[in-house]
Amino acid sequence: MKITGVETIPVCVPLKKGMTALTAHGEHVVSAYVIVRLHTDEGLVGLGEATLGPRWSGETSRGCIAAIEEFLAPVLLGQDPRHITLLRTAMDRVIKWNPFAKAALEMALWDLAGKAVNLPVYQLLGGKVRNAVPIKMMIGAFDLDRVKAMADQFLQWGARCLKVKVGISPEEDIARVGAVRATAGPQIPIGIDANCGWNPTTALRALRRLRDFNILFNEQPIAPGNLGALAHIRQQIDIPLMADESAFTAPEAWQLTVHQCADILSVYPGKNGGIAATVEIAHLARAAGLVCALGSNLELGVGTAAMLHVAIAMPEIASEVYPADAIGPLYHEADLLTQPLALGPVVALVPEGPGLGVQLDEEQLRRWREG
């Protein structure tokens, strides 16, 4: 089997009214992503998704398409898509970084590899270690009335875990988490995510006060780069520390383990540069005695499917303790799939078809295609 064409499709899908995401990085209102299709000489088509965010990875829709067309597609054309390790290496040699662009192509390679043998991707990764992936709903850093309304809405849906965005200002952050805790009651696990918004001193002060709310995890309290400060926060605060923006790559994850900066590594294919890269970081975490959690950049349907195949197959992704962020389609006006994924409110189920197990809805694709 040979790759005969690399197709890039820019899409722009808004988030639902009342479901936008406000974080220390800014407000996520609309998703300008790129869908990719890899065509082959055997008629099989592989699907991938680049969930791009300039404030997140520095990638844009136009930049992603340029990187694919100028650098990445030429090293894939004519190649056997089942040679995933070889093609990952080839992509890394022709252009640095661009993790979400590379992830879109790499998940399309896995999709083709599964379709070629009529098996789901999770089976190629070694099979299921769990039958479902527990998930949590995310509440943005909005005013108190809105966060209480969102918490109440998610709990009425049946959600059993919540994540609250902080990192805006300590007093507002503490009031926001307190409001969600009061709404949810004492039994619902609540995690917090500062998205790099605090400095080390502010993080320590805020986290000491937030301990009273029985916090499940403390995600990325400060910006990446200061490993000493991150390790100090972990030593001083007994809320488990989750590294997200600090752990894009395996070398970064390794440094976090060496300096004892984290209890949990947030992983997912888009950020890590592909499914195989997420698996590598999960293995690294196991060797270091840590666990992983499945993070998110608010994916659409294809990207979320790729996440679920990894989460269902990797024991190191401890979704039973730290529920996954496999929730992107729930926040968007469309998922671009013919058959919606089974997401929540308590658990997500992996699609069972060959490859990623999903198909694009051409009508949705036409409606939300950009340009």
PECORUR-V625678 format. One record per pair of residues at least 4 apart in sequence whose C-alpha atoms are under 8 Angstrom apart, sorted by the first residue. I is the first residue (numbers start at 1). J is the second residue. Records with the same first field share a line. If there is no record, write none. Layout:
I->J ; J
This chain:
1->40 ; 41 ; 42 ; 79 ; 80 ; 81
2->40 ; 41 ; 42 ; 77 ; 78 ; 79 ; 80 ; 81
3->38 ; 39 ; 40 ; 41 ; 76 ; 77 ; 78 ; 79 ; 80 ; 81
4->38 ; 39 ; 40 ; 41 ; 77 ; 78
5->38 ; 39 ; 40 ; 77
6->36 ; 37 ; 38 ; 39 ; 73 ; 77
7->36 ; 37 ; 38 ; 39
8->34 ; 35 ; 36 ; 37 ; 65
9->34 ; 35 ; 36 ; 369 ; 370
10->32 ; 33 ; 34 ; 35 ; 61 ; 369 ; 370 ; 371
11->31 ; 32 ; 33 ; 34 ; 35 ; 365 ; 368 ; 369 ; 370
12->30 ; 31 ; 32 ; 33 ; 368 ; 369 ; 370
13->30 ; 31 ; 32 ; 332 ; 333 ; 334 ; 368
14->29 ; 30 ; 31 ; 332 ; 333
15->19 ; 20 ; 28 ; 29 ; 30 ; 31 ; 331 ; 332 ; 333
16->20 ; 331 ; 332 ; 333
19->331 ; 332
20->27 ; 28 ; 29 ; 140 ; 331
21->27 ; 28 ; 29 ; 139 ; 140 ; 141
22->26 ; 27 ; 28 ; 140 ; 141 ; 142 ; 165
23->27 ; 140 ; 141 ; 165 ; 166 ; 167 ; 168 ; 194 ; 195
24->165 ; 166 ; 167 ; 168 ; 194 ; 195 ; 196 ; 197
25->55 ; 56 ; 195 ; 197
31->51 ; 52
32->51 ; 52 ; 53 ; 60 ; 61
33->49 ; 50 ; 51 ; 52 ; 60 ; 61
34->49 ; 50 ; 51 ; 52 ; 61 ; 64 ; 65
35->47 ; 48 ; 49 ; 50 ; 104
36->47 ; 48 ; 49 ; 50 ; 104 ; 105 ; 108
37->45 ; 46 ; 47 ; 48 ; 108
38->45 ; 46 ; 47 ; 105 ; 108 ; 109
39->43 ; 44 ; 45 ; 46
40->44 ; 45
44->112 ; 115 ; 116
45->112
46->108 ; 109 ; 110 ; 111 ; 112
47->104 ; 105 ; 107 ; 108 ; 109 ; 111 ; 112 ; 302 ; 356
48->103 ; 104 ; 105 ; 106 ; 107 ; 108 ; 302 ; 303
49->103 ; 104 ; 105 ; 107 ; 300 ; 302 ; 303
50->64 ; 100 ; 101 ; 103 ; 104 ; 270 ; 303
51->100 ; 270 ; 297 ; 298 ; 299 ; 300 ; 303
52->56 ; 57 ; 59 ; 60 ; 61 ; 100 ; 297
53->57 ; 58 ; 59 ; 60 ; 297
54->58 ; 59 ; 60
57->98 ; 99 ; 100 ; 271
59->63 ; 64 ; 98 ; 100
60->64
61->65
62->66
63->67
64->68 ; 98 ; 101
65->69 ; 101
66->70 ; 71
67->71 ; 72 ; 95 ; 98 ; 101
68->72 ; 73 ; 101
69->73 ; 74
70->74
71->75 ; 91 ; 94 ; 95
72->76 ; 91 ; 94 ; 95 ; 102
73->77
75->79 ; 87 ; 90 ; 91
76->81 ; 87
79->83
81->87 ; 109 ; 110 ; 112 ; 113
82->109 ; 110 ; 112 ; 113
83->87
84->88 ; 106 ; 109 ; 110
85->89
86->90
87->91
88->92 ; 106
89->93
90->94
91->95 ; 102
92->96 ; 97
98->102 ; 273
99->103 ; 270 ; 271 ; 272 ; 273 ; 274
100->104 ; 270 ; 271 ; 272 ; 273 ; 274
101->105 ; 273
102->106 ; 273 ; 274
103->107 ; 269 ; 270 ; 271 ; 272 ; 273 ; 274 ; 275
104->108 ; 270 ; 274 ; 303
105->109
106->110 ; 273 ; 274 ; 275
107->111 ; 274 ; 275 ; 306
108->112
109->113
110->114 ; 121 ; 355 ; 356
111->115 ; 121 ; 354 ; 355 ; 356 ; 357
112->116 ; 355
113->117 ; 121 ; 355
114->118 ; 119 ; 120 ; 121 ; 124 ; 354 ; 355 ; 356
115->119 ; 120 ; 354 ; 355
117->354
118->353 ; 354 ; 355
119->123 ; 124 ; 353 ; 354 ; 355
120->124 ; 352 ; 353 ; 354 ; 355 ; 356 ; 357
121->125 ; 309 ; 354 ; 355 ; 356
122->126 ; 127 ; 128 ; 309 ; 310 ; 312 ; 313
123->127 ; 128 ; 313
125->310 ; 313
126->313
127->312 ; 313
128->312 ; 313 ; 314
129->312 ; 313 ; 314 ; 315
130->312 ; 313
131->312 ; 349
132->312 ; 347 ; 348 ; 349 ; 350
133->308 ; 311 ; 312 ; 319 ; 320 ; 323 ; 324 ; 347 ; 348 ; 349
134->319 ; 320 ; 323 ; 324 ; 344 ; 346 ; 347 ; 348
135->161 ; 319 ; 323 ; 324 ; 325 ; 326 ; 327 ; 344 ; 345 ; 346 ; 347 ; 348
136->159 ; 160 ; 161 ; 162 ; 163 ; 323 ; 324 ; 325 ; 326 ; 327 ; 345 ; 346
137->154 ; 159 ; 161 ; 162 ; 163 ; 325 ; 327
138->162 ; 163 ; 164 ; 165 ; 325
139->147 ; 150 ; 151 ; 162 ; 163 ; 164 ; 165
140->147 ; 164 ; 165 ; 166
141->147 ; 164 ; 165 ; 166 ; 168 ; 173 ; 176
142->146 ; 147 ; 176
143->147 ; 176
144->148 ; 175 ; 176 ; 179
145->149
146->150
147->151 ; 176 ; 179 ; 180
148->152 ; 179 ; 180 ; 183
149->153
150->154
151->155 ; 162 ; 180 ; 183 ; 184
152->156 ; 183 ; 184
153->157
154->158 ; 159
155->159 ; 160 ; 184
157->345
158->345 ; 346
159->344 ; 345 ; 346
160->188 ; 189 ; 345 ; 346
161->188 ; 189 ; 190 ; 323
162->188 ; 189 ; 190 ; 191
163->190 ; 191 ; 192 ; 193
164->176 ; 177 ; 180 ; 190 ; 191 ; 192 ; 193
165->173 ; 192 ; 193 ; 194 ; 195
166->173 ; 176 ; 192 ; 193 ; 194 ; 195 ; 197
167->173 ; 193 ; 194 ; 195 ; 196 ; 197 ; 198 ; 221
168->172 ; 173 ; 194 ; 197 ; 198
169->173 ; 198
170->174 ; 202 ; 206
171->175
172->176
173->177
174->178 ; 206 ; 209 ; 210
175->179
176->180
177->181 ; 192 ; 210 ; 213
178->182 ; 213
179->183
180->184
181->185 ; 186 ; 190 ; 213
182->186
184->188
189->214 ; 215 ; 216
190->214 ; 215 ; 216 ; 217
191->215 ; 216 ; 217 ; 218 ; 219
192->215 ; 216 ; 217 ; 218 ; 219
193->218 ; 219 ; 220 ; 221
194->198 ; 218 ; 219 ; 220 ; 221 ; 222
195->219 ; 220 ; 221 ; 222 ; 223 ; 245
196->220 ; 221 ; 222 ; 223 ; 224 ; 245
197->221 ; 222 ; 223
198->202 ; 203 ; 221 ; 222 ; 223
199->203 ; 221 ; 222 ; 223
200->204 ; 221 ; 222 ; 229 ; 230 ; 233
201->205
202->206
203->207 ; 221 ; 222 ; 233
204->208 ; 233 ; 236 ; 237
205->209
206->210
207->211 ; 237
208->212 ; 237
210->214 ; 215
211->215 ; 239
215->239
216->239 ; 240 ; 322
217->239 ; 240 ; 241 ; 242
218->239 ; 240 ; 241 ; 242
219->241 ; 242 ; 243 ; 244
220->241 ; 242 ; 243 ; 244 ; 245 ; 246
222->230
223->245 ; 246
224->245 ; 246
225->246
226->230
227->231 ; 256 ; 259 ; 261
228->232 ; 259 ; 261
229->233
230->234 ; 261 ; 262
231->235 ; 259 ; 260 ; 261 ; 262
232->236 ; 261
233->237
234->238 ; 239 ; 240 ; 241 ; 261 ; 262
240->262 ; 263 ; 264
241->261 ; 262 ; 263 ; 264
242->262 ; 263 ; 264 ; 265 ; 266
243->247 ; 261 ; 262 ; 263 ; 264 ; 265 ; 266
244->248 ; 265 ; 266 ; 267 ; 295
246->252 ; 253 ; 256
247->252 ; 253 ; 256 ; 265 ; 266 ; 267
248->252 ; 253 ; 267 ; 271 ; 272
249->253 ; 272 ; 273 ; 277 ; 281
250->254 ; 277 ; 280 ; 281 ; 284
251->255
252->256
253->257 ; 265 ; 281 ; 284 ; 285
254->258 ; 284
255->259
256->260 ; 261 ; 262
257->261 ; 262 ; 285 ; 288
263->290 ; 291
264->290 ; 291 ; 292 ; 293
265->285 ; 290 ; 291 ; 292 ; 293
266->292 ; 293 ; 294 ; 295
267->271 ; 272 ; 278 ; 281 ; 282 ; 292 ; 293 ; 294 ; 295
268->272 ; 274 ; 275 ; 278 ; 294 ; 295 ; 296 ; 307
269->273 ; 274 ; 275 ; 276 ; 277 ; 278 ; 306 ; 307
270->274 ; 297 ; 303
272->277 ; 278
273->277 ; 278
274->278
275->279 ; 306 ; 307 ; 310
276->280
277->281
278->282 ; 310
279->283 ; 310 ; 314
280->284
281->285
282->286 ; 291 ; 292 ; 314 ; 316 ; 317
283->287 ; 316
284->288
285->289 ; 290 ; 291 ; 292 ; 316
286->290 ; 291 ; 316
291->316 ; 317 ; 318
292->316 ; 317 ; 318
293->317 ; 318 ; 319 ; 322 ; 323 ; 324
294->307 ; 311 ; 317 ; 319 ; 323 ; 324 ; 325 ; 326
295->324 ; 325 ; 326
296->325 ; 326 ; 327 ; 328
297->328
298->326 ; 327 ; 328 ; 329 ; 331
299->303 ; 304 ; 327 ; 328 ; 329
300->304 ; 328 ; 329 ; 332 ; 334 ; 335 ; 336
301->305 ; 328 ; 329 ; 335 ; 336 ; 337 ; 340 ; 341 ; 358
302->306 ; 335 ; 337 ; 356 ; 358
303->307
304->308 ; 326 ; 327 ; 328 ; 329
305->309 ; 341 ; 350 ; 351 ; 356 ; 357 ; 358
306->310 ; 356
307->311 ; 326
308->312 ; 326 ; 348 ; 349 ; 350
309->313 ; 350 ; 356
310->314
311->315 ; 317 ; 319
312->350
318->322 ; 323
319->323 ; 324
326->343 ; 348
327->331 ; 343
328->332
329->333 ; 334 ; 335
330->343
334->364
335->340
336->360 ; 361 ; 362 ; 364 ; 365
337->358 ; 359 ; 360 ; 361 ; 364
338->358 ; 359 ; 360 ; 361
339->358 ; 359
341->348 ; 349 ; 350 ; 351
342->348 ; 349 ; 350 ; 351
343->347 ; 348 ; 349
344->348
351->356 ; 357 ; 358
352->356 ; 357
353->357 ; 358
360->365
361->365
362->366
363->367
364->368
365->369
